[in-house]
Amino acid sequence: MRKFPALGLATLTAAGLLLGAATGQAAPGMDPVESPDTSDVVTMVTKLSHSDATSRLRNAGITWSSSGGCSDRNRPNCTSFTQVNLATIQGAITLKNASRCGLNVTGGTETGHASGTYSHWNGYKLDFGMTSCLTNYIKGNFTSIGGSKWKAPSGNIYYNEGNHWDVVFYNCGC
């Protein structure tokens, strides 16, 4: 892995060394860039507006609902997609296509969920309504990792929270 401790963001961008926002892959022929401070891979995520996210979900045949009938990110009884990661929406679409199940998103980026790096608020998680189709698909195709959790080959994690599936989309695979 190459390290560029003396190079700034502008230099890395000009050199084409930053990871692709939509693909999470390094530029062709290049190694992923490591952060000089933490040695973590520098990643860039593409954030979507609520409107863009709902358009993508609608086009894929995925529905969403809100207990409050609203989409205000700052109200916990709403379902918002403001600032959701593109890879999260793509992951939901991949899940829909792979499972062939009807999906209804019941939680997005709105306040009221647990905090953390890979949180709802930060655009990495969606909640899906519990259906036997979705449950059977997850349990039949992913690896149980204990505690009502399943891990997909992609690395995404599915939590059975009793009345919904809470999914962490680290990437756009299901």
TORRO-832192 format. One line per 8 residues: number of its first residue (from 1); their letters; for each residue x, y, z of N, C-alpha, C. Coordinates in Angstrom, 3 decimals, decimal comma. Atoms other than C-alpha are relative to their C-alpha. Example, Ala and Ser with C-alpha at 12.3 -4.5 7.8 and 13.67 -1.06 7.14 Angstrom:
2
1 = as = 0,890:-1,190:0,000:12,300:-4,500:7,800:0,900:1,200:0,000 ~ -0,820:-1,190:-0,060:13,670:-1,060:7,140:-0,770:1,090:0,730
% end
This chain:
174
1 = mrkfpalg = 0,844:-1,167:0,000:0,000:0,000:0,000:0,894:1,236:0,000 ~ -0,794:-1,217:0,049:1,436:3,396:-0,945:-0,515:0,994:1,018 ~ 0,379:-1,060:-0,927:1,448:6,184:1,606:0,509:1,318:-0,553 ~ -0,341:-1,316:0,502:1,502:9,849:0,705:-0,161:1,014:1,127 ~ 0,205:-0,862:-1,154:1,934:11,642:4,041:0,172:1,475:-0,293 ~ -0,249:-1,412:0,256:3,143:14,890:2,503:-0,977:0,589:-1,000 ~ 0,899:-0,494:1,030:0,429:15,151:-0,132:-1,328:0,417:0,596 ~ 1,299:-0,484:-0,456:-2,698:17,165:0,472:-1,114:-0,543:-0,863
9 = latltaag = 1,181:0,469:0,713:-6,226:16,435:-0,706:-0,002:0,478:-1,443 ~ 0,009:-0,534:1,364:-5,871:18,725:-3,736:1,006:-0,746:-0,879 ~ -1,013:0,726:0,764:-2,687:16,944:-4,837:-0,489:-1,401:-0,338 ~ 0,503:1,342:0,242:-4,273:13,525:-4,439:-1,125:0,005:-1,025 ~ 1,095:-0,095:0,958:-7,347:14,620:-6,338:0,556:0,244:-1,398 ~ -0,595:-0,307:1,309:-5,262:16,087:-9,157:0,724:-1,211:-0,562 ~ -0,730:1,180:0,463:-3,211:12,908:-9,325:-0,926:-1,177:-0,287 ~ 0,969:1,064:0,257:-6,390:10,836:-9,565:0,136:-1,161:0,964
17 = lllgaatg = -0,261:1,072:-0,939:-5,544:8,869:-6,442:-1,119:-0,226:1,003 ~ 1,104:0,219:-0,920:-8,736:9,291:-4,482:-0,894:-1,109:-0,507 ~ 0,902:1,081:0,378:-11,204:6,443:-4,458:-1,217:0,550:-0,705 ~ 1,204:-0,399:0,714:-14,161:6,627:-6,793:-1,177:0,064:0,939 ~ 1,115:-0,191:-0,913:-17,245:7,942:-5,024:-1,061:-1,075:-0,142 ~ 1,082:0,962:0,177:-19,714:5,544:-6,556:0,464:-1,441:0,092 ~ -0,441:1,385:0,067:-17,554:2,457:-6,875:0,773:-0,456:1,209 ~ -0,827:0,380:-1,134:-15,374:2,581:-3,780:1,297:-0,655:-0,441
25 = qaapgmdp = -1,203:0,615:0,543:-12,495:1,471:-6,033:1,031:1,086:-0,292 ~ -1,076:-0,917:0,338:-9,140:3,103:-6,597:-0,009:0,252:-1,503 ~ -0,136:-0,291:1,418:-8,402:4,746:-9,900:0,751:-1,151:-0,665 ~ -0,647:1,125:0,680:-7,293:2,172:-12,515:1,520:0,058:0,137 ~ -1,432:0,098:-0,130:-3,759:1,004:-11,889:0,578:0,585:1,269 ~ -0,478:-0,647:-1,207:-3,545:2,717:-8,510:-0,422:-0,793:1,231 ~ 0,356:0,594:-1,287:-3,504:1,391:-4,973:-0,908:0,969:0,741 ~ 0,786:-0,922:-0,831:-6,061:2,772:-2,511:0,933:0,883:0,819
33 = vespdtsd = -0,800:-0,952:-0,756:-4,737:5,846:-0,740:-0,287:-0,192:1,486 ~ 0,173:0,113:-1,440:-4,159:5,532:2,980:0,118:1,374:0,637 ~ -0,068:-1,237:-0,753:-4,749:8,359:5,398:1,301:0,012:0,789 ~ -1,261:-0,039:-0,725:-1,436:9,508:6,866:-0,186:-0,052:1,511 ~ 0,212:-0,047:-1,441:-2,982:9,901:10,313:-0,450:-1,326:0,588 ~ 0,605:1,182:-0,600:-4,921:6,667:10,831:0,234:-1,267:-0,803 ~ -0,218:1,132:0,909:-3,864:4,385:7,952:-1,298:-0,618:-0,490 ~ 1,269:0,450:0,565:-7,538:4,002:7,079:-0,035:0,380:-1,470
41 = vvtmvtkl = 0,144:-0,324:1,406:-8,376:3,910:3,410:-0,894:1,223:-0,119 ~ 0,799:-1,192:0,241:-9,653:7,260:2,248:-1,178:-0,411:-0,866 ~ 1,176:0,317:0,794:-13,197:6,754:1,060:-0,850:1,244:-0,168 ~ 0,906:-1,107:0,260:-15,598:9,168:-0,479:-1,358:-0,609:-0,290 ~ 1,345:0,490:0,249:-19,314:8,622:-0,420:-0,790:1,091:-0,702 ~ 0,902:-0,920:0,669:-21,912:10,202:-2,631:-1,285:0,055:0,796 ~ 1,230:-0,203:-0,766:-24,810:11,648:-0,652:-1,118:0,406:-0,962 ~ 1,157:-0,311:0,837:-28,280:11,852:-2,181:-0,974:0,909:0,727
49 = shsdatsr = 1,124:-0,753:-0,557:-31,161:14,219:-1,672:-1,152:-0,970:0,225 ~ 1,181:0,826:-0,223:-34,457:12,825:-0,426:-0,690:-0,294:-1,333 ~ 0,677:0,142:1,290:-35,950:13,409:-3,873:0,723:-0,988:-0,919 ~ -0,767:0,907:0,858:-33,153:11,619:-5,740:-0,114:-1,436:0,508 ~ 0,092:1,353:-0,581:-33,235:8,652:-3,341:-1,378:-0,614:-0,240 ~ 1,342:0,556:0,188:-37,020:8,253:-3,542:-0,265:-0,315:-1,468 ~ 0,156:0,286:1,426:-36,886:8,452:-7,339:0,665:-1,324:-0,358 ~ -0,716:1,252:0,264:-34,316:5,644:-7,445:-0,754:-1,191:0,598
57 = lrnagitw = 0,756:1,086:-0,637:-36,320:3,524:-4,994:-1,284:-0,289:-0,777 ~ 1,254:0,153:0,749:-39,577:4,137:-6,871:0,241:-0,736:-1,318 ~ -0,319:0,634:1,288:-37,965:3,163:-10,191:0,351:-1,474:0,154 ~ -0,356:1,401:-0,269:-36,782:-0,096:-8,594:-1,167:-0,791:0,583 ~ 1,154:0,686:-0,563:-40,227:-0,904:-7,205:0,063:-0,171:1,511 ~ -0,109:0,040:-1,461:-39,252:-0,300:-3,567:-0,848:1,126:0,577 ~ 0,852:-0,991:-0,641:-41,770:1,468:-1,361:0,629:0,460:1,312 ~ -0,426:-0,477:-1,312:-41,279:3,431:1,849:-1,217:0,556:0,712
65 = sssggcsd = 1,112:-0,509:-0,792:-43,549:4,469:4,660:0,543:0,665:1,258 ~ -0,376:-0,750:-1,186:-43,487:6,689:7,708:-1,158:-0,019:0,980 ~ 1,076:0,006:-0,998:-45,440:6,379:10,944:-0,612:1,386:0,149 ~ 0,512:-1,358:-0,095:-45,786:10,167:10,898:-0,469:0,568:-1,318 ~ 0,425:-0,482:1,314:-46,574:10,426:7,187:0,835:1,177:-0,487 ~ -0,837:-1,147:0,324:-43,584:12,738:6,679:1,405:-0,446:-0,385 ~ -1,370:0,305:0,408:-40,002:12,946:5,431:1,020:0,959:0,612 ~ -0,883:-0,953:-0,672:-38,458:15,525:7,799:1,109:-0,744:0,737
73 = rnrpncts = -1,169:0,669:-0,592:-34,960:14,326:8,737:0,133:0,264:1,498 ~ -0,147:-0,381:-1,405:-35,212:16,068:12,100:-1,152:-0,461:0,887 ~ 1,111:0,551:-0,789:-38,384:14,254:13,244:0,099:-1,523:0,011 ~ -0,209:1,450:-0,080:-38,020:10,673:14,507:-1,154:-0,856:-0,533 ~ 1,123:0,789:0,513:-41,481:9,591:13,314:-0,157:0,138:-1,519 ~ -0,010:-0,133:1,454:-40,644:10,478:9,693:0,949:-1,025:-0,592 ~ -0,991:0,798:0,723:-38,792:8,439:7,085:0,624:0,914:-1,040 ~ -0,734:-0,913:0,870:-36,163:10,577:5,409:1,140:-0,729:-0,689
81 = ftqvnlat = -1,171:0,508:0,709:-33,515:9,802:2,815:1,002:1,121:-0,262 ~ -0,923:-1,112:0,139:-31,780:13,181:3,035:1,376:-0,419:0,503 ~ -1,387:0,343:-0,315:-28,010:12,575:3,023:0,274:-1,505:0,070 ~ -0,270:1,439:0,073:-28,353:8,820:2,424:1,122:-0,231:-1,004 ~ -1,081:0,336:0,934:-25,360:7,223:0,714:-0,576:-0,633:-1,262 ~ 0,397:0,617:1,262:-25,769:6,325:-2,938:0,146:-1,518:0,101 ~ -0,223:1,449:-0,117:-24,308:2,877:-2,130:-1,082:-0,667:0,843 ~ 1,081:0,551:-0,822:-27,039:2,371:0,494:-1,250:-0,219:-0,848
89 = iqgaitlk = 1,168:0,131:0,888:-29,801:3,007:-2,045:0,269:-1,084:-1,045 ~ -0,348:1,050:0,954:-27,979:0,839:-4,585:-0,043:-1,376:0,666 ~ 0,067:1,252:-0,746:-27,692:-1,866:-1,913:-1,425:-0,479:0,172 ~ 1,421:0,357:-0,125:-31,447:-1,770:-1,338:-0,525:-0,540:-1,331 ~ 0,430:0,448:1,331:-31,998:-2,138:-5,078:0,590:-1,377:-0,313 ~ -0,616:1,314:0,185:-29,539:-5,049:-5,224:-0,746:-1,055:0,811 ~ 0,755:0,915:-0,854:-31,384:-6,685:-2,315:-1,354:-0,335:-0,618 ~ 1,306:0,213:0,641:-34,734:-6,246:-4,083:0,138:-0,945:-1,189
97 = nasrcgln = -0,187:0,822:1,193:-33,420:-7,754:-7,298:0,435:-1,419:0,333 ~ -0,502:1,326:-0,367:-31,606:-10,653:-5,622:-1,056:-0,832:0,718 ~ 0,981:0,733:-0,813:-34,394:-11,575:-3,207:-1,324:-0,210:-0,722 ~ 1,296:-0,023:0,681:-37,315:-10,875:-5,548:-1,151:0,208:0,975 ~ 1,015:-0,309:-1,014:-39,179:-9,745:-2,433:-0,461:1,443:-0,160 ~ 0,453:-1,372:-0,118:-41,318:-6,683:-2,077:0,690:0,617:1,200 ~ -0,679:-0,677:-1,105:-39,390:-4,205:0,066:-0,702:1,303:0,324 ~ 0,529:-1,268:-0,480:-40,781:-1,370:2,167:0,977:0,556:1,035
105 = vtggtetg = -0,929:-0,651:-0,923:-38,311:1,000:3,814:-0,810:0,741:1,053 ~ 0,715:-0,632:-1,109:-39,538:2,085:7,242:0,892:0,925:0,818 ~ -0,922:-0,887:-0,703:-36,449:3,933:8,440:1,159:0,357:-0,899 ~ -1,092:-0,491:0,831:-33,837:6,052:6,733:0,984:0,803:0,814 ~ -1,018:-0,841:-0,627:-31,632:8,938:7,783:-0,554:0,938:1,062 ~ 0,609:-0,882:-0,988:-34,030:10,571:10,209:0,599:-0,196:1,389 ~ -0,463:0,061:-1,379:-33,094:11,326:13,797:-0,791:-1,054:0,781 ~ 0,716:0,951:-0,853:-34,044:8,883:16,530:0,599:-1,390:0,009
113 = hasgtysh = -0,681:1,295:0,037:-31,784:5,953:15,635:1,299:0,102:0,802 ~ -1,287:0,019:-0,703:-28,579:4,900:17,410:1,051:0,748:-0,815 ~ -1,067:-0,739:0,664:-25,509:6,998:16,628:1,151:-0,935:-0,361 ~ -1,181:0,770:0,373:-22,188:5,828:15,239:0,409:0,304:-1,424 ~ -0,520:-0,255:1,343:-20,085:5,946:12,119:-0,916:-0,580:-1,065 ~ 0,831:0,673:1,000:-22,206:3,421:10,197:-1,450:0,004:0,464 ~ 1,336:-0,192:-0,566:-25,524:4,797:11,376:-1,012:0,407:-1,063 ~ 1,067:-0,530:0,854:-28,858:5,766:9,892:0,322:1,446:-0,366
121 = wngykldf = -0,227:-1,430:0,211:-28,010:9,466:10,328:1,107:0,240:-1,022 ~ -1,123:-0,167:0,922:-24,733:9,042:8,422:-0,218:-0,652:-1,362 ~ 0,376:0,479:1,329:-26,515:7,343:5,522:0,323:-1,439:-0,329 ~ -0,408:1,383:0,257:-25,339:3,742:5,936:-1,088:-1,033:0,264 ~ 0,985:1,004:-0,420:-28,486:2,080:7,292:-1,404:0,325:-0,486 ~ 1,430:-0,091:0,286:-32,051:1,432:6,257:-0,708:-1,074:0,803 ~ 0,871:0,998:-0,617:-34,866:-0,359:8,056:-1,002:-0,455:-1,046 ~ 0,980:0,577:0,917:-37,099:-2,702:6,062:-1,084:-0,691:0,791
129 = gmtscltn = 1,109:0,701:-0,628:-40,531:-3,934:7,025:0,236:-1,504:-0,039 ~ -0,191:1,447:-0,139:-40,509:-7,546:8,189:-1,008:-0,742:-0,872 ~ 0,858:0,872:0,797:-41,872:-10,014:5,643:0,617:-1,396:0,013 ~ -0,534:1,366:0,032:-41,548:-13,786:5,424:0,921:-0,183:-1,202 ~ -0,855:0,102:1,182:-40,069:-13,438:1,927:1,404:0,508:0,313 ~ -1,298:-0,593:-0,303:-37,277:-11,145:3,119:0,742:-0,808:1,067 ~ -0,618:0,795:-1,069:-36,629:-13,148:6,289:0,544:-1,315:-0,545 ~ -0,448:1,268:0,584:-36,425:-16,419:4,345:1,215:0,202:-0,906
137 = yikgnfts = -1,131:-0,275:0,881:-34,073:-14,857:1,799:1,274:0,229:0,815 ~ -1,179:-0,318:-0,816:-31,706:-13,460:4,435:0,521:-1,245:0,711 ~ -0,428:1,178:-0,764:-31,652:-16,602:6,576:0,465:-1,141:-0,903 ~ -0,381:1,065:0,921:-31,302:-18,851:3,540:1,244:0,282:-0,825 ~ -1,114:-0,354:0,876:-28,524:-16,947:1,792:1,194:0,647:0,692 ~ -1,070:-0,681:-0,709:-26,446:-15,175:4,423:0,442:-0,825:1,201 ~ -0,580:0,744:-1,110:-24,299:-16,389:7,320:-0,430:0,585:1,331 ~ 0,360:-0,447:-1,351:-25,638:-16,207:10,863:1,288:0,307:0,761
145 = iggskwka = -1,176:-0,370:-0,793:-23,132:-14,348:13,035:-0,392:0,223:1,462 ~ 0,457:-0,070:-1,390:-25,135:-14,599:16,271:-0,763:1,273:0,317 ~ 0,725:-1,188:-0,450:-27,374:-12,191:18,112:-0,995:0,542:-0,997 ~ 0,985:-0,414:1,007:-30,057:-12,105:15,405:0,620:0,797:-1,138 ~ -0,716:-0,704:1,068:-27,464:-10,903:12,878:0,424:-0,995:-1,074 ~ -0,457:0,769:1,151:-26,644:-12,215:9,416:0,924:0,881:-0,829 ~ -0,971:-0,726:0,814:-23,745:-11,240:7,200:-0,061:-0,508:-1,430 ~ 0,016:0,325:1,426:-23,988:-11,144:3,427:1,437:-0,167:-0,496
153 = psgniyyn = -1,346:0,113:0,574:-21,009:-12,123:1,242:0,637:1,368:-0,267 ~ -0,501:-1,354:0,246:-20,674:-8,395:0,500:0,576:0,646:1,250 ~ -0,411:-0,602:-1,269:-20,025:-7,700:4,191:-1,109:0,788:0,670 ~ 1,128:-0,717:-0,594:-23,344:-5,930:4,728:-0,631:-0,850:1,096 ~ 0,524:0,687:-1,175:-24,989:-6,794:8,042:-1,506:0,243:0,123 ~ 1,459:-0,016:-0,147:-28,677:-7,620:8,580:-0,345:-0,358:1,439 ~ 0,415:0,221:-1,382:-30,134:-7,299:12,103:-1,503:-0,210:0,044 ~ 1,425:0,240:-0,205:-33,491:-8,861:12,917:-0,375:0,673:1,312
161 = egnhwdvv = 0,380:-0,743:-1,198:-34,972:-6,346:15,345:-1,451:-0,287:0,398 ~ 1,333:0,423:-0,411:-38,250:-8,218:15,769:-1,098:0,426:-0,939 ~ 1,066:-0,489:0,876:-40,570:-5,998:13,760:0,528:0,614:-1,295 ~ -0,600:-0,484:1,245:-38,109:-4,909:11,039:1,424:-0,523:-0,119 ~ -1,407:0,310:0,258:-34,750:-5,649:9,442:0,777:1,299:-0,056 ~ -0,891:-1,155:-0,030:-32,060:-3,079:10,223:1,252:-0,418:-0,773 ~ -1,095:0,423:0,887:-29,416:-3,231:7,473:1,078:1,061:-0,089 ~ -1,159:-0,866:0,189:-25,935:-1,718:7,408:0,559:-0,301:-1,382
169 = fyncgc = -0,533:0,144:1,347:-24,879:-1,151:3,810:1,392:0,632:-0,049 ~ -1,365:-0,482:0,149:-21,098:-0,873:3,735:0,304:0,232:-1,474 ~ -0,199:-0,113:1,439:-21,361:-1,175:-0,043:-1,322:-0,305:-0,697 ~ 1,238:0,145:0,753:-23,915:-1,601:-2,817:-0,413:-1,453:-0,269 ~ 0,419:1,399:0,125:-23,965:-5,428:-2,738:-1,010:-0,317:1,079 ~ 0,949:0,338:-1,072:-26,641:-7,208:-0,747:0,634:-1,002:0,926
% end
